[in-house]
Structure formats: structure tokens, C-alpha cells
């Protein structure tokens, strides 16, 4: 038969994002993994509709259907999201694996944040 994958499931949000809460043995398909996530985390139907899965080590999102054989390795932790982006920002630096607080942006993202309105207005008024 097909090789089974042993995967740890973790919640993407909550007090301990990325911390495994269950270990499942599934066929290497997105459908099987989604079903396992729904069962183990006791998700409701409406939550299941929003379900997104991420490989925690890389923050890579898994497809909603089809084979995941190349994307998920034996022993990987998969973060289960209810629609929100992966709580882990991907490999960034030595602190990339630390838990992130929902709503709080890491300083590394500060450059991407929109400028405060006052600063933007001042830049527009300044002669070019």
C-alpha cells in the first residue's frame, strides 16, 4: 500500500502556536490530512470550510487537495489554521521559531508597515 505519513498536528493560533497536540498517521494526501485535523482538533463544519494547513518548519501552505508526499516529511509538524496566515513567519533568523503573539508584528516587519498618517502627509507636502 501507499506509505503512511506520521505527522504532528498543532494549532496555528492560541497560547502555544506550533506546539503539537496530536500525532496522526495518514496517507500522503491533503484530503486525508485535513480529515485527521478535523477529527483530532474537533473542528466544526464551518471551521472545516476555512481550514488551511501549514508545514510549521517552513511556514509553507499545503494544497487543499491532492498529494502532499513531497511537501510533508515523516515527523513534520503541521499547523492547523482556521483561515488565518501561518503564525510562524518562516525561517528569518535565530528567533524565527519563537511563538508569535497574534496581532503583534515582529520588528522585522516594521519596514513594511504603512507610515503613520502624519509622516505620509509631511512627505507629500515636502518639495520634491
DSSP file (Angstrom, degrees, kcal/mol; ACC not computed):
  #  RESIDUE AA STRUCTURE BP1 BP2  ACC     N-H-->O    O-->H-N    N-H-->O    O-->H-N    TCO  KAPPA ALPHA  PHI   PSI    X-CA   Y-CA   Z-CA
    1    1 A X              0   0    0      0, 0.0     3,-0.1     0, 0.0     2,-0.0   0.000 360.0 360.0 360.0 178.5    0.0    0.0    0.0
    2    2 A X        -     0   0    0      1,-0.1     2,-0.2     0, 0.0     0, 0.0  -0.360 360.0-100.1 -67.5 147.7    0.9    3.7    0.0
    3    3 A X        -     0   0    0      1,-0.1    25,-0.7    25,-0.1     2,-0.3  -0.479  38.2-132.2 -68.7 137.2    3.4    4.8    2.5
    4    4 A X  E     -A   27   0A   0     -2,-0.2     2,-0.5    23,-0.2    23,-0.2  -0.636  11.8-135.3 -91.0 151.3    1.8    6.5    5.5
    5    5 A X  E     -A   26   0A   0     21,-3.6    21,-2.5    -2,-0.3     2,-0.7  -0.891   4.2-147.3-105.7 134.0    3.0    9.7    6.9
    6    6 A X  E     +A   25   0A   0     -2,-0.5    69,-3.7    19,-0.2     2,-0.4  -0.899  31.1 172.8 -99.1 117.0    3.4   10.3   10.6
    7    7 A X  E     -A   24   0A   0     17,-2.7    17,-3.0    -2,-0.7     2,-0.4  -0.961  30.1-136.1-130.1 138.8    2.6   14.0   11.3
    8    8 A X  E     -Ab  23  77A   0     68,-2.8    70,-3.5    -2,-0.4     2,-0.4  -0.798  21.7-145.8 -89.8 135.8    2.2   16.0   14.4
    9    9 A X  E     +Ab  22  78A   0     13,-3.4    12,-3.5    -2,-0.4    13,-1.3  -0.861  21.4 175.8-102.2 136.5   -0.8   18.4   14.4
   10   10 A X  E     -Ab  20  79A   0     68,-2.6    70,-3.1    -2,-0.4     2,-0.3  -0.954  33.5-108.7-133.8 153.8   -0.5   21.8   16.1
   11   11 A X  E     - b   0  80A   0      8,-0.6     7,-2.5    -2,-0.3     8,-0.3  -0.635  17.6-147.6 -79.6 143.0   -2.8   24.7   16.4
   12   12 A X  S    S+     0   0    0     68,-2.2     2,-0.2    -2,-0.3    69,-0.1   0.778  81.9  31.9 -80.0 -28.1   -1.7   27.7   14.4
   13   13 A X  S    S+     0   0    0     67,-0.4     3,-0.3     3,-0.1     2,-0.2  -0.673  84.6  67.3-121.3 176.9   -3.3   30.2   16.9
   14   14 A X  S >  S-     0   0    0     -2,-0.2     3,-0.7     1,-0.2    88,-0.2  -0.559  99.2 -42.0 106.4-173.1   -3.8   30.2   20.6
   15   15 A X  T 3  S+     0   0    0      1,-0.3     2,-0.2    -2,-0.2    -1,-0.2   0.808 135.8  29.2 -65.8 -29.9   -1.5   30.3   23.6
   16   16 A X  T >  S-     0   0    0     -3,-0.3     3,-1.8     3,-0.1    -5,-0.3  -0.549  77.6-170.9-131.9  69.8    1.0   27.8   22.1
   17   17 A X  T <  S+     0   0    0     -3,-0.7    -5,-0.2     1,-0.2     3,-0.1  -0.344  75.4  18.1 -61.9 138.5    1.0   28.0   18.3
   18   18 A X  T 3  S+     0   0    0     -7,-2.5     2,-0.6     1,-0.3    -1,-0.2   0.406  88.1 129.4  84.9  -3.9    3.1   25.3   16.7
   19   19 A X    <   -     0   0    0     -3,-1.8    -8,-0.6    -8,-0.3    -1,-0.3  -0.766  66.5-113.3 -87.8 120.7    3.1   23.0   19.8
   20   20 A X  E     +A   10   0A   0     -2,-0.6   -10,-0.3   -10,-0.2     3,-0.1  -0.212  37.4 173.9 -57.3 134.6    2.0   19.5   18.8
   21   21 A X  E     +     0   0A   0    -12,-3.5     2,-0.3     1,-0.4   -11,-0.2   0.514  67.5  11.9-114.1 -13.1   -1.4   18.5   20.3
   22   22 A X  E     -A    9   0A   0    -13,-1.3   -13,-3.4     2,-0.0     2,-0.4  -0.985  60.0-139.9-160.1 152.5   -1.8   15.2   18.4
   23   23 A X  E     -A    8   0A   0     -2,-0.3     2,-0.3   -15,-0.3   -15,-0.2  -0.982  26.4-174.6-118.1 131.4    0.2   12.7   16.2
   24   24 A X  E     -A    7   0A   0    -17,-3.0   -17,-2.7    -2,-0.4     2,-0.6  -0.899  23.3-143.4-126.5 154.1   -1.6   11.2   13.3
   25   25 A X  E     +A    6   0A   0     -2,-0.3     2,-0.3   -19,-0.2   -19,-0.2  -0.972  38.7 161.9-114.4 114.7   -0.8    8.5   10.7
   26   26 A X  E     -A    5   0A   0    -21,-2.5   -21,-3.6    -2,-0.6     2,-0.1  -0.891  45.3 -98.2-133.5 159.3   -2.3    9.5    7.3
   27   27 A X  E     -A    4   0A   0     -2,-0.3     2,-2.7   -23,-0.2     6,-0.2  -0.480  54.0-100.3 -66.3 150.1   -2.0    8.7    3.6
   28   28 A X  S    S+     0   0    0    -25,-0.7    40,-2.3    -2,-0.1    41,-0.7  -0.241  87.3 110.7 -76.7  57.2    0.1   11.4    1.9
   29   29 A X  B  > S-E   67   0B   0     -2,-2.7     4,-2.0    38,-0.3    38,-0.2  -0.957  73.0-128.8-127.4 150.8   -2.8   13.3    0.6
   30   30 A X  H  > S+     0   0    0     36,-3.5     4,-2.8    -2,-0.3     5,-0.2   0.883 109.7  55.9 -61.4 -38.6   -4.2   16.7    1.6
   31   31 A X  H  > S+     0   0    0     35,-0.3     4,-2.3     1,-0.2    -1,-0.2   0.920 107.8  47.1 -61.7 -44.3   -7.7   15.3    2.0
   32   32 A X  H  > S+     0   0    0      1,-0.2     4,-2.1     2,-0.2    -1,-0.2   0.898 114.0  47.9 -65.0 -39.8   -6.5   12.6    4.5
   33   33 A X  H  X S+     0   0    0     -4,-2.0     4,-2.3     2,-0.2    -2,-0.2   0.900 111.0  50.4 -69.0 -40.5   -4.5   15.2    6.5
   34   34 A X  H  X S+     0   0    0     -4,-2.8     4,-2.5     2,-0.2    -2,-0.2   0.919 110.8  49.9 -61.4 -43.4   -7.4   17.7    6.5
   35   35 A X  H  X S+     0   0    0     -4,-2.3     4,-2.4     1,-0.2    -2,-0.2   0.912 110.4  49.9 -62.4 -42.3   -9.8   14.9    7.8
   36   36 A X  H  X S+     0   0    0     -4,-2.1     4,-3.0     1,-0.2     5,-0.3   0.901 110.4  50.6 -62.6 -40.9   -7.3   14.0   10.5
   37   37 A X  H  X S+     0   0    0     -4,-2.3     4,-2.3     1,-0.2     6,-0.2   0.916 110.3  49.3 -63.6 -42.9   -7.0   17.6   11.6
   38   38 A X  H  <>S+     0   0    0     -4,-2.5     5,-1.9     1,-0.2     4,-0.5   0.924 115.9  43.3 -61.4 -45.0  -10.8   18.0   11.7
   39   39 A X  H ><5S+     0   0    0     -4,-2.4     3,-0.5     3,-0.2    -2,-0.2   0.941 117.2  43.5 -67.5 -48.2  -11.2   14.8   13.8
   40   40 A X  H 3<5S+     0   0    0     -4,-3.0    -2,-0.2     1,-0.2    -1,-0.2   0.873 121.7  38.1 -69.6 -37.5   -8.3   15.4   16.2
   41   41 A X  T 3<5S-     0   0    0     -4,-2.3    -1,-0.2    -5,-0.3    -2,-0.2   0.391 104.4-128.8 -95.4   4.1   -9.0   19.1   16.8
   42   42 A X  T < 5 -     0   0    0     -3,-0.5    -3,-0.2    -4,-0.5    -4,-0.1   0.922  38.2-171.9  50.6  53.3  -12.8   18.5   16.8
   43   43 A X      < -     0   0    0     -5,-1.9    -1,-0.1    -6,-0.2     2,-0.1  -0.445  19.1-121.5 -77.3 149.2  -13.4   21.3   14.3
   44   44 A X     >  -     0   0    0     -2,-0.1     4,-2.5     1,-0.1     3,-0.2  -0.426  29.7-103.5 -82.6 164.9  -16.9   22.4   13.5
   45   45 A X  H  > S+     0   0    0      1,-0.2     4,-1.6     2,-0.2    -1,-0.1   0.905 122.3  49.0 -56.7 -44.8  -18.2   22.2    9.9
   46   46 A X  H  > S+     0   0    0      1,-0.2     4,-0.7     2,-0.2    -1,-0.2   0.833 111.3  50.4 -69.2 -28.8  -17.9   26.0    9.4
   47   47 A X  H >> S+     0   0    0     -3,-0.2     3,-0.9     1,-0.2     4,-0.5   0.892 105.6  56.8 -70.5 -38.7  -14.3   25.8   10.7
   48   48 A X  H >< S+     0   0    0     -4,-2.5     3,-1.0     1,-0.3    -2,-0.2   0.858 100.2  58.6 -59.9 -35.6  -13.5   23.0    8.3
   49   49 A X  H 3< S+     0   0    0     -4,-1.6    -1,-0.3     1,-0.2    -2,-0.2   0.805 110.6  42.0 -64.6 -28.9  -14.5   25.1    5.4
   50   50 A X  H << S+     0   0    0     -3,-0.9    -1,-0.2    -4,-0.7    -2,-0.2   0.442  86.4 139.2 -95.0  -1.1  -11.9   27.7    6.3
   51   51 A X    <<  +     0   0    0     -3,-1.0     2,-0.4    -4,-0.5    31,-0.2  -0.135  24.8 176.6 -56.5 131.1   -9.2   25.1    7.1
   52   52 A X  E     -C   81   0A   0     29,-2.6    29,-3.4    32,-0.1     2,-0.4  -0.986  14.1-151.5-130.2 145.9   -5.6   25.9    6.0
   53   53 A X  E     -C   80   0A   0      9,-0.4     9,-3.1    -2,-0.4     2,-0.4  -0.953  11.3-173.6-121.8 136.5   -2.6   23.7    6.7
   54   54 A X  E     -CD  79  61A   0     25,-2.3    25,-3.0    -2,-0.4     2,-0.8  -0.978  30.7-123.0-128.2 140.0    1.0   24.8    7.0
   55   55 A X  E >>> -CD  78  60A   0      5,-2.8     4,-2.5    -2,-0.4     3,-0.9  -0.747  28.4-149.2 -75.4 115.5    4.3   22.9    7.4
   56   56 A X  T 345S+     0   0    0     21,-2.6    34,-0.2    -2,-0.8    -1,-0.2   0.853  88.7  59.1 -61.2 -37.6    5.4   24.6   10.7
   57   57 A X  T 345S+     0   0    0     20,-0.5    -1,-0.2     1,-0.2    34,-0.1   0.836 125.5  17.2 -62.3 -32.7    9.2   24.3    9.9
   58   58 A X  T <45S-     0   0    0     -3,-0.9    33,-0.2     2,-0.1    -1,-0.2   0.514  93.7-127.0-117.9  -9.3    8.9   26.3    6.7
   59   59 A X  T  <5 +     0   0    0     -4,-2.5     2,-0.3     1,-0.2    27,-0.2   0.667  56.6 154.4  64.9  17.8    5.6   28.1    7.0
   60   60 A X  E   < -D   55   0A   0     -5,-0.7    -5,-2.8    11,-0.1     2,-0.3  -0.603  43.0-126.8 -79.2 134.8    4.7   26.7    3.6
   61   61 A X  E     -D   54   0A   0     -2,-0.3    -7,-0.2    -7,-0.2     2,-0.2  -0.617  19.2-135.2 -82.7 139.4    1.0   26.3    2.9
   62   62 A X        -     0   0    0     -9,-3.1    -9,-0.4    -2,-0.3     6,-0.1  -0.621  26.6-101.2 -89.9 151.7   -0.2   22.9    1.8
   63   63 A X        -     0   0    0     -2,-0.2    -1,-0.1     4,-0.2     3,-0.1  -0.273  23.5-125.2 -66.2 159.7   -2.7   22.4   -1.0
   64   64 A X  S    S+     0   0    0      1,-0.1     2,-0.3   -12,-0.0    -1,-0.1   0.694  90.9  17.3 -78.6 -19.3   -6.3   21.8   -0.2
   65   65 A X  S    S+     0   0    0    -35,-0.1     2,-0.1     2,-0.1    -1,-0.1  -0.976  97.1  38.1-148.9 158.9   -6.4   18.6   -2.3
   66   66 A X  S    S-     0   0    0     -2,-0.3   -36,-3.5    -3,-0.1   -35,-0.3  -0.409  91.4 -18.0  97.9-172.4   -4.0   16.2   -3.9
   67   67 A X  B     +E   29   0B   0    -38,-0.2   -38,-0.3     1,-0.1    -4,-0.2  -0.434  38.6 179.5 -74.8 140.3   -0.7   14.6   -2.9
   68   68 A X    >>  +     0   0    0    -40,-2.3     4,-2.4    -2,-0.1     3,-0.7   0.136  48.3 117.3-118.3  15.6    1.4   16.1   -0.2
   69   69 A X  T 34 S+     0   0    0    -41,-0.7    -1,-0.1     1,-0.3   -40,-0.1   0.859  80.7  39.3 -55.5 -40.0    4.1   13.5   -0.5
   70   70 A X  T 34 S+     0   0    0      1,-0.2    -1,-0.3   -42,-0.1    -2,-0.1   0.697 117.5  49.7 -83.0 -17.6    6.8   16.0   -1.5
   71   71 A X  T <4 S+     0   0    0     -3,-0.7     2,-0.5     1,-0.2    -2,-0.2   0.798 107.2  49.5 -93.3 -31.2    5.7   18.7    0.9
   72   72 A X     <  -     0   0    0     -4,-2.4     2,-0.2   -44,-0.1    -1,-0.2  -0.939  67.8-159.1-117.6 129.1    5.4   16.9    4.2
   73   73 A X    >   -     0   0    0     -2,-0.5     3,-2.2     1,-0.1     2,-0.1  -0.663  38.4 -82.9 -99.7 158.8    8.1   14.7    5.6
   74   74 A X  T 3  S+     0   0    0      1,-0.3   -67,-0.2    -2,-0.2    -1,-0.1  -0.377 119.0  20.5 -54.6 130.6    7.7   12.0    8.3
   75   75 A X  T 3  S+     0   0    0    -69,-3.7    -1,-0.3     1,-0.3   -68,-0.2   0.391  90.1 142.7  89.4  -5.1    7.7   13.6   11.7
   76   76 A X    <   -     0   0    0     -3,-2.2   -68,-2.8   -70,-0.3     2,-0.5  -0.298  50.0-126.8 -65.2 153.5    6.8   17.1   10.4
   77   77 A X  E     -b    8   0A   0    -70,-0.2   -21,-2.6   -54,-0.0     2,-0.5  -0.907  21.3-158.6 -99.6 130.2    4.6   19.3   12.5
   78   78 A X  E     -bC   9  55A   0    -70,-3.5   -68,-2.6    -2,-0.5     2,-0.4  -0.944   8.7-141.9-112.2 124.5    1.6   20.7   10.6
   79   79 A X  E     -bC  10  54A   0    -25,-3.0   -25,-2.3    -2,-0.5     2,-0.6  -0.709  11.5-142.9 -87.5 132.4   -0.1   23.8   11.9
   80   80 A X  E     -bC  11  53A   0    -70,-3.1   -68,-2.2    -2,-0.4   -67,-0.4  -0.856  21.0-172.6-100.6 118.0   -3.9   23.9   11.5
   81   81 A X  E     - C   0  52A   0    -29,-3.4   -29,-2.6    -2,-0.6     5,-0.1  -0.817  26.6-146.8-110.8 147.4   -5.3   27.3   10.7
   82   82 A X  S    S-     0   0    0     -2,-0.3   -31,-0.2   -31,-0.2     3,-0.1  -0.255  82.6 -56.6-103.7  43.6   -8.9   28.4   10.5
   83   83 A X  S    S+     0   0    0      1,-0.4     2,-0.1   -33,-0.1   -32,-0.1   0.073 107.4 114.9 111.1 -23.9   -8.2   30.8    7.7
   84   84 A X  S    S-     0   0    0      1,-0.1    -1,-0.4   -32,-0.1     3,-0.1  -0.379  73.1 -94.5 -79.3 161.3   -5.5   33.0    9.2
   85   85 A X        -     0   0    0      1,-0.2    -1,-0.1    -3,-0.1    -3,-0.1  -0.209  58.9 -71.9 -67.2 163.3   -2.0   33.1    7.9
   86   86 A X        -     0   0    0    -27,-0.2    -1,-0.2     1,-0.2   -73,-0.0  -0.339  36.7-141.6 -59.0 132.1    0.7   30.9    9.4
   87   87 A X  S    S+     0   0    0    -75,-0.1     2,-0.4    -3,-0.1    -1,-0.2   0.779  87.8  73.6 -67.7 -26.0    1.7   32.1   12.9
   88   88 A X  S    S-     0   0    0      1,-0.1     3,-0.1    11,-0.1     9,-0.1  -0.763  77.0-148.2 -90.4 134.7    5.3   31.3   12.1
   89   89 A X        -     0   0    0     -2,-0.4    -1,-0.1     7,-0.4     8,-0.1   0.389  43.9-106.5 -86.5   5.6    6.8   33.7    9.7
   90   90 A X        -     0   0    0      6,-0.2     2,-0.4   -34,-0.2    -1,-0.3  -0.161  64.7 -31.0  90.2 167.4    9.1   31.2    8.1
   91   91 A X  S    S+     0   0    0    -33,-0.2     3,-0.1     1,-0.2   -33,-0.0  -0.430  76.0 141.6 -64.9 114.9   12.9   31.0    8.6
   92   92 A X        -     0   0    0      1,-0.5     2,-0.3    -2,-0.4    -1,-0.2   0.676  64.3 -43.2-121.4 -43.0   14.0   34.5    9.2
   93   93 A X  S >  S-     0   0    0      0, 0.0     3,-1.9     0, 0.0    -1,-0.5  -0.913  81.0 -53.0-173.4-168.6   16.7   34.4   11.8
   94   94 A X  T 3  S+     0   0    0      1,-0.3     3,-0.4    -2,-0.3    -3,-0.0   0.771 132.1  46.8 -62.2 -25.2   17.7   32.7   15.1
   95   95 A X  T >  S+     0   0    0      1,-0.2     3,-1.6     2,-0.1    -1,-0.3   0.280  78.4 107.0-100.0  12.9   14.4   33.8   16.8
   96   96 A X  T <  S+     0   0    0     -3,-1.9    -7,-0.4     1,-0.3    -6,-0.2   0.767  76.0  55.2 -63.9 -24.4   12.2   32.7   13.9
   97   97 A X  T 3  S+     0   0    0     -3,-0.4    -1,-0.3    -4,-0.2    -2,-0.1   0.521  82.5 111.5 -89.4  -2.4   10.9   29.6   15.8
   98   98 A X  S <  S-     0   0    0     -3,-1.6     2,-0.1     1,-0.1    -3,-0.0  -0.292  82.3 -92.3 -66.2 154.8    9.7   31.7   18.8
   99   99 A X        -     0   0    0    -11,-0.1     2,-0.4     1,-0.0    -1,-0.1  -0.435  39.7-141.3 -68.0 140.9    6.0   31.9   19.4
  100  100 A X        -     0   0    0     -2,-0.1     2,-0.6    -3,-0.1   -83,-0.2  -0.825  10.6-127.3-103.2 145.6    4.4   34.9   17.8
  101  101 A X    >   -     0   0    0     -2,-0.4     3,-2.4     3,-0.2   -86,-0.1  -0.792  32.1-112.1 -91.5 122.0    1.7   36.9   19.5
  102  102 A X  T 3  S+     0   0    0     -2,-0.6     3,-0.1     1,-0.3    -1,-0.1  -0.260 102.3  16.1 -54.2 132.2   -1.4   37.2   17.3
  103  103 A X  T 3  S+     0   0    0      1,-0.2     2,-0.5    -3,-0.0    -1,-0.3   0.143 103.0 102.9  92.2 -21.3   -1.8   40.9   16.3
  104  104 A X    <   -     0   0    0     -3,-2.4     2,-0.3     0, 0.0    -1,-0.2  -0.852  63.4-145.0 -98.9 127.0    1.7   41.9   17.3
  105  105 A X        -     0   0    0     -2,-0.5     2,-0.1    -3,-0.1     5,-0.0  -0.662  17.9-115.2 -90.4 143.9    4.1   42.3   14.4
  106  106 A X    >   -     0   0    0     -2,-0.3     3,-2.2     1,-0.1     4,-0.3  -0.447  28.6-113.9 -69.5 149.4    7.8   41.3   14.7
  107  107 A X  G >  S+     0   0    0      1,-0.3     3,-1.9     2,-0.2     4,-0.4   0.817 114.9  68.5 -54.8 -30.2   10.2   44.3   14.4
  108  108 A X  G 3  S+     0   0    0      1,-0.3     3,-0.4     2,-0.1    -1,-0.3   0.765  98.4  51.3 -61.4 -23.2   11.5   42.7   11.1
  109  109 A X  G X> S+     0   0    0     -3,-2.2     3,-1.5     1,-0.2     4,-0.7   0.507  82.2  94.9 -89.9  -3.8    8.1   43.6    9.6
  110  110 A X  G X4 S+     0   0    0     -3,-1.9     3,-1.1    -4,-0.3    -1,-0.2   0.846  77.0  60.0 -59.5 -35.0    8.2   47.2   10.7
  111  111 A X  G 34 S+     0   0    0     -4,-0.4    -1,-0.3    -3,-0.4    -2,-0.1   0.778 104.8  50.6 -64.4 -24.4    9.6   48.4    7.4
  112  112 A X  G <4 S+     0   0    0     -3,-1.5    -1,-0.3    -4,-0.1    -2,-0.2   0.602  87.1 105.6 -88.3 -12.0    6.5   47.0    5.6
  113  113 A X  S << S-     0   0    0     -3,-1.1     3,-0.1    -4,-0.7    -3,-0.0  -0.374  82.9-101.1 -70.3 146.3    4.0   48.7    7.9
  114  114 A X        -     0   0    0      1,-0.1    -1,-0.1    -2,-0.1     3,-0.1  -0.355  43.7-104.1 -63.4 147.6    2.2   51.7    6.5
  115  115 A X        -     0   0    0      1,-0.1    -1,-0.1    -3,-0.1    -4,-0.0  -0.391  42.1 -93.3 -69.2 148.6    3.6   55.1    7.6
  116  116 A X    >>  -     0   0    0      1,-0.1     4,-2.2    -3,-0.1     3,-0.5  -0.321  40.5-111.4 -57.0 148.4    1.7   57.0   10.3
  117  117 A X  H 3> S+     0   0    0      1,-0.3     4,-2.5     2,-0.2     5,-0.2   0.861 115.8  55.1 -55.1 -39.9   -0.7   59.4    8.6
  118  118 A X  H 3> S+     0   0    0      1,-0.2     4,-2.1     2,-0.2    -1,-0.3   0.903 108.7  47.2 -62.1 -41.6    1.3   62.4    9.9
  119  119 A X  H <> S+     0   0    0     -3,-0.5     4,-2.2     2,-0.2    -1,-0.2   0.922 112.1  49.5 -66.9 -44.1    4.5   61.2    8.3
  120  120 A X  H  X S+     0   0    0     -4,-2.2     4,-1.8     1,-0.2    -2,-0.2   0.912 111.5  49.1 -62.3 -41.7    2.9   60.4    5.0
  121  121 A X  H  X S+     0   0    0     -4,-2.5     4,-1.9    -5,-0.2    -1,-0.2   0.900 109.8  51.9 -64.6 -40.2    1.2   63.8    4.8
  122  122 A X  H  X S+     0   0    0     -4,-2.1     4,-1.6     1,-0.2    -1,-0.2   0.896 108.4  51.3 -64.1 -38.7    4.6   65.5    5.7
  123  123 A X  H  < S+     0   0    0     -4,-2.2    -1,-0.2     1,-0.2    -2,-0.2   0.857 109.1  50.7 -67.8 -33.5    6.3   63.6    2.8
  124  124 A X  H  < S+     0   0    0     -4,-1.8    -1,-0.2     1,-0.2    -2,-0.2   0.862 111.0  48.4 -72.2 -33.4    3.6   64.7    0.4
  125  125 A X  H  < S+     0   0    0     -4,-1.9    -2,-0.2    -5,-0.1    -1,-0.2   0.800  88.8 100.3 -74.7 -28.2    4.0   68.4    1.3
  126  126 A X  S  < S-     0   0    0     -4,-1.6     2,-0.0    -5,-0.2    -3,-0.0  -0.336  85.2-109.5 -63.2 135.8    7.8   68.3    1.1
  127  127 A X              0   0    0      1,-0.1    -1,-0.1    -2,-0.0    -2,-0.1  -0.379 360.0 360.0 -63.4 142.7    9.0   69.9   -2.2
  128  128 A X              0   0    0     -4,-0.1    -1,-0.1    -3,-0.1    -2,-0.1   0.478 360.0 360.0 -82.7 360.0   10.5   67.2   -4.5
